[in-house]
Amino acid sequence: MCHVSVGHVARAVEEAGVATVGVFVAAFRFVARDMSLPRTLITSHPFGRPLGPANRPERHAAVFEAALALVEAAQSGPALIEMPGGFGG
Amino acid sequence: MAESFEEFKNSFSYGSRGDLSFKFLKKLDPEMAGEAISQILGAIGASFDTGSVAELHELVIAWQVRAYDPGEGAVPAYAYDTAPWAPPAKPLSECRVGLLTSSGHFAAGDDPMPFGEPDMTQPEAVARIGDFMRESPVLSAIPRDISRDDLRVRHGGYDIRSAVVDHNVVFPRDALVAAAKSGRIGSVADTLYSFPGATSQGRLRRRALPDWVDTIRAADIDVLILVPV
């Protein structure tokens, strides 16, 4: 239900005029789709580790950069893209 | 009486085995759960010889996806036809960026004390997941420059083992700060936010969100990074 909660946060904040981007794990892609969230990056990571494995700052930075790039590139929503690479990067 | 296979697979979801990384087994019917466990054991066996657990990890992730797939024709609990849209009005290199996660992080000395209970442990939070799902969420304000040692995490709905080792897997403060240092973004908000996302949707939307939105706007945040778990 966490992903639905964040989906509602995304919609409310964006409706108030602030751009949002969510980083979702693949298992909850359907939540971003059903809730028509403005911008969502999907990572092929397991529950509880949406940015990647612990102590892998290069993977965290790559996911974070992909989320920023989505904010720059998306011209309309819902915009949903897949993060390249698996859990190991 | 011997435990049935159905009882076994369901026990990972808030049951006697309670491993939230594998709570997805409860969502699979017995035949599919048996196939999942068989494949996972096969991958463990293969890893003895390959020395790599990458295939095993990918397999578990694939079964998590399969278990939660609502399937065609399923009626979503929450569905919306259009997306709200408010692109940033300036380049990212000039934007103030914030972070809000549902990971259940909070600062030491500022425990949100669910249900008024001080020092609630992770196992206690897991045991009270039903109560969390009925209550209003509390948003914790976390100083951007908080030390790793002063960051706490507690959440009854997911396996926090990785978040305990490295908050960045769900609360990517370090990547956010690095992006500002490199000039990729303009600045980082002084305060970051987190809440336990397992909560009442009605109370979240009607009671909590209006104040949360005011807080975000008052902080002059141009872009908000959201991380659910």
Boltz contact constraints between the chains, C-beta under 6 A:
constraints:
  - contact:
      token1: [A, 1]
      token2: [B, 198]
      max_distance: 6.0
  - contact:
      token1: [A, 2]
      token2: [B, 102]
      max_distance: 6.0
  - contact:
      token1: [A, 2]
      token2: [B, 197]
      max_distance: 6.0
  - contact:
      token1: [A, 2]
      token2: [B, 228]
      max_distance: 6.0
  - contact:
      token1: [A, 2]
      token2: [B, 229]
      max_distance: 6.0
  - contact:
      token1: [A, 3]
      token2: [B, 228]
      max_distance: 6.0
  - contact:
      token1: [A, 4]
      token2: [B, 78]
      max_distance: 6.0
  - contact:
      token1: [A, 5]
      token2: [B, 102]
      max_distance: 6.0
  - contact:
      token1: [A, 5]
      token2: [B, 197]
      max_distance: 6.0
  - contact:
      token1: [A, 5]
      token2: [B, 199]
      max_distance: 6.0
  - contact:
      token1: [A, 5]
      token2: [B, 204]
      max_distance: 6.0
  - contact:
      token1: [A, 6]
      token2: [B, 102]
      max_distance: 6.0
  - contact:
      token1: [A, 6]
      token2: [B, 226]
      max_distance: 6.0
  - contact:
      token1: [A, 6]
      token2: [B, 228]
      max_distance: 6.0
  - contact:
      token1: [A, 8]
      token2: [B, 204]
      max_distance: 6.0
  - contact:
      token1: [A, 8]
      token2: [B, 205]
      max_distance: 6.0
  - contact:
      token1: [A, 10]
      token2: [B, 226]
      max_distance: 6.0
  - contact:
      token1: [A, 11]
      token2: [B, 84]
      max_distance: 6.0
  - contact:
      token1: [A, 12]
      token2: [B, 209]
      max_distance: 6.0
  - contact:
      token1: [A, 12]
      token2: [B, 213]
      max_distance: 6.0
  - contact:
      token1: [A, 13]
      token2: [B, 213]
      max_distance: 6.0
  - contact:
      token1: [A, 13]
      token2: [B, 216]
      max_distance: 6.0
  - contact:
      token1: [A, 13]
      token2: [B, 224]
      max_distance: 6.0
  - contact:
      token1: [A, 14]
      token2: [B, 84]
      max_distance: 6.0
  - contact:
      token1: [A, 14]
      token2: [B, 86]
      max_distance: 6.0
  - contact:
      token1: [A, 15]
      token2: [B, 84]
      max_distance: 6.0
  - contact:
      token1: [A, 16]
      token2: [B, 213]
      max_distance: 6.0
  - contact:
      token1: [A, 16]
      token2: [B, 217]
      max_distance: 6.0
  - contact:
      token1: [A, 17]
      token2: [B, 86]
      max_distance: 6.0
  - contact:
      token1: [A, 18]
      token2: [B, 216]
      max_distance: 6.0
  - contact:
      token1: [A, 18]
      token2: [B, 221]
      max_distance: 6.0
  - contact:
      token1: [A, 18]
      token2: [B, 224]
      max_distance: 6.0
  - contact:
      token1: [A, 19]
      token2: [B, 86]
      max_distance: 6.0
  - contact:
      token1: [A, 19]
      token2: [B, 87]
      max_distance: 6.0
  - contact:
      token1: [A, 19]
      token2: [B, 88]
      max_distance: 6.0
  - contact:
      token1: [A, 19]
      token2: [B, 223]
      max_distance: 6.0
  - contact:
      token1: [A, 20]
      token2: [B, 224]
      max_distance: 6.0
  - contact:
      token1: [A, 20]
      token2: [B, 226]
      max_distance: 6.0
  - contact:
      token1: [A, 22]
      token2: [B, 226]
      max_distance: 6.0
  - contact:
      token1: [A, 23]
      token2: [B, 227]
      max_distance: 6.0
  - contact:
      token1: [A, 26]
      token2: [B, 65]
      max_distance: 6.0
  - contact:
      token1: [A, 27]
      token2: [B, 64]
      max_distance: 6.0
  - contact:
      token1: [A, 27]
      token2: [B, 65]
      max_distance: 6.0
  - contact:
      token1: [A, 27]
      token2: [B, 68]
      max_distance: 6.0
  - contact:
      token1: [A, 30]
      token2: [B, 70]
      max_distance: 6.0
  - contact:
      token1: [A, 34]
      token2: [B, 76]
      max_distance: 6.0
  - contact:
      token1: [A, 34]
      token2: [B, 79]
      max_distance: 6.0
  - contact:
      token1: [A, 35]
      token2: [B, 78]
      max_distance: 6.0
  - contact:
      token1: [A, 35]
      token2: [B, 80]
      max_distance: 6.0
  - contact:
      token1: [A, 36]
      token2: [B, 80]
      max_distance: 6.0
  - contact:
      token1: [A, 36]
      token2: [B, 82]
      max_distance: 6.0
  - contact:
      token1: [A, 36]
      token2: [B, 83]
      max_distance: 6.0
  - contact:
      token1: [A, 38]
      token2: [B, 83]
      max_distance: 6.0
  - contact:
      token1: [A, 38]
      token2: [B, 85]
      max_distance: 6.0
  - contact:
      token1: [A, 46]
      token2: [B, 61]
      max_distance: 6.0
  - contact:
      token1: [A, 47]
      token2: [B, 21]
      max_distance: 6.0
  - contact:
      token1: [A, 47]
      token2: [B, 158]
      max_distance: 6.0
  - contact:
      token1: [A, 48]
      token2: [B, 158]
      max_distance: 6.0
  - contact:
      token1: [A, 48]
      token2: [B, 159]
      max_distance: 6.0
  - contact:
      token1: [A, 48]
      token2: [B, 162]
      max_distance: 6.0
  - contact:
      token1: [A, 48]
      token2: [B, 229]
      max_distance: 6.0
  - contact:
      token1: [A, 49]
      token2: [B, 162]
      max_distance: 6.0
  - contact:
      token1: [A, 49]
      token2: [B, 169]
      max_distance: 6.0
  - contact:
      token1: [A, 50]
      token2: [B, 227]
      max_distance: 6.0
  - contact:
      token1: [A, 51]
      token2: [B, 168]
      max_distance: 6.0
  - contact:
      token1: [A, 51]
      token2: [B, 169]
      max_distance: 6.0
  - contact:
      token1: [A, 51]
      token2: [B, 172]
      max_distance: 6.0
  - contact:
      token1: [A, 54]
      token2: [B, 162]
      max_distance: 6.0
  - contact:
      token1: [A, 54]
      token2: [B, 165]
      max_distance: 6.0
  - contact:
      token1: [A, 54]
      token2: [B, 166]
      max_distance: 6.0
  - contact:
      token1: [A, 54]
      token2: [B, 169]
      max_distance: 6.0
  - contact:
      token1: [A, 55]
      token2: [B, 166]
      max_distance: 6.0
  - contact:
      token1: [A, 60]
      token2: [B, 168]
      max_distance: 6.0
  - contact:
      token1: [A, 60]
      token2: [B, 172]
      max_distance: 6.0
  - contact:
      token1: [A, 60]
      token2: [B, 175]
      max_distance: 6.0
  - contact:
      token1: [A, 61]
      token2: [B, 175]
      max_distance: 6.0
  - contact:
      token1: [A, 64]
      token2: [B, 172]
      max_distance: 6.0
  - contact:
      token1: [A, 64]
      token2: [B, 175]
      max_distance: 6.0
  - contact:
      token1: [A, 68]
      token2: [B, 92]
      max_distance: 6.0
  - contact:
      token1: [A, 71]
      token2: [B, 223]
      max_distance: 6.0
  - contact:
      token1: [A, 77]
      token2: [B, 83]
      max_distance: 6.0
  - contact:
      token1: [A, 77]
      token2: [B, 85]
      max_distance: 6.0
  - contact:
      token1: [A, 78]
      token2: [B, 83]
      max_distance: 6.0
  - contact:
      token1: [A, 86]
      token2: [B, 58]
      max_distance: 6.0
  - contact:
      token1: [A, 87]
      token2: [B, 57]
      max_distance: 6.0
  - contact:
      token1: [A, 88]
      token2: [B, 54]
      max_distance: 6.0
